[in-house]
Amino acid sequence: MEQMMNDKEQIENIVQLYIDSMDESDPNKVKQAFHSNGKVVGYLHGDFMQMSTDDFASFVASQQPPPKEKGENVVFEILACEVEGTTAFVKVRDKYLGITFLDTLSFIREEGDWQIYTKLFNVESE
């Protein structure tokens, strides 16, 4: 049970790193949060998108970070987090670039470290 709590804490820290990467337009944080073979998949503006970790890192880097002086940050809420051995999933609602997303993040633990392996995103509102 203690390992599971520790896992959930580590996973929540990775979710925070993922949010921070978008909040700061920091491609290095994307690469820390996501597995090197990770994928980002979903529909944006009606177009099917598939991105590798490197593609997503470049996309995040190309965005303007939200203006901090206006108190605009990426707002997020963890809706669910389940750990099963070396895998986990987290459902997150976040507002990024003026769009509300529902992200389903799958995690893998490799050599003791958790990373996001897939991000399936659904646009809830634009």
N, C-alpha and C positions, 0 to 999 in steps of 0.2 A: 504493500500500500504506500509506503514511504517513497519507493521508486516512482510510482505513478504520480504522486504529488510533485516530485522533483521534475519528472518529465513534463507535466503540465506547465510548471513554472518556466522551464527552458523553452517550451513551445510558445508560451505567451511572450517571452522575451524576443523570440524570432519574429512573431507577429508585430511586436513593437518596432523591431529593426526594419521590417518590411514597410510599415507605415512611415517611419522616419525617412526611409530612402525616398519615398514619394514626397514627403513634406519638405525635404532638403534638396530634391532633384539630384540625389547622390547615387551614381551607378555602382560605386564600390559597396555600398550597403545592400543594394539589390543582390550583388554577387555573393555577399556574405549570407544573406537570408535564403537564397535559392541554391539548389543543387546545380552543379555545372551542366547537367543534362536536363534541367528543368524545362517545363513548358507552361506557357500562358495562353489560354484558349477561351474564346467567347465571341459574341457579336457586339460590335460598336458601330453606332449609326447605321445599322442594318447590314454591315459587312462582317463576314466571318474572318476572324483574326487568329493566327497561330504565331506565337513568338517563342524563340528560344530564350534562355536566361540572358544571353548577350544582347539579343534584340530588345528585350524588355528593359535591360539596363540602359541601352542607348536611348530608348523612348523616354524613360524617366529623366535621363540627363538632359534631353532636349526641351523639357518643360520648364516654365518659369516656376520657381518655388512660390507658394502662397505668401503674400506680403504679411510678415510677422507684425509690423506696426499696426495693422488693422485687426490683429488677433485672428487672422485666417490660417488655420491649420487643417491638415487632413483629419477629419473627425471620423472616429470609428468605434464600433461596438462588437465585441466577441459574443456571438449568439449561441455557439456550441463548440465544445472541444472534447473529443473522445480519443483516448489512447488505447491501442491494441498491440501490445508487444513493441515491435520495431516500426510500427506504422501509426499514424494518427490523422485525424482530419479536424479542421477548424472552419466554422462558418463565420464570416465577418461581413458586417455592413459598413461601408465606408463611403465618404463623400470626397471625391478627388476630381479636380478640374471642373467643378460645378456639376458633376454627375454622381448620382448615388448608385453604387455597385453593391451587389451581393456576391461575395467571393467565397468559393469553396476551395480551401487550401488543403492539399494532401501533403503529408510529411513523411519522411523516411529518416530513421536513425541509422547513421553509418559511422562506425568506429566511435560510438558514444555521443555523437553530435547530431542534433536535429536540423533538418533543412527542408524547405518547401520544395516538393518535387513537381506538383502541378497546381496551377491556379486556374480554376474554371470560373469565369466571371459572367454575371448577368446584370444588365443595366436595368435598374428599377425605375429611375427617372432621370431625364436630361434637362 
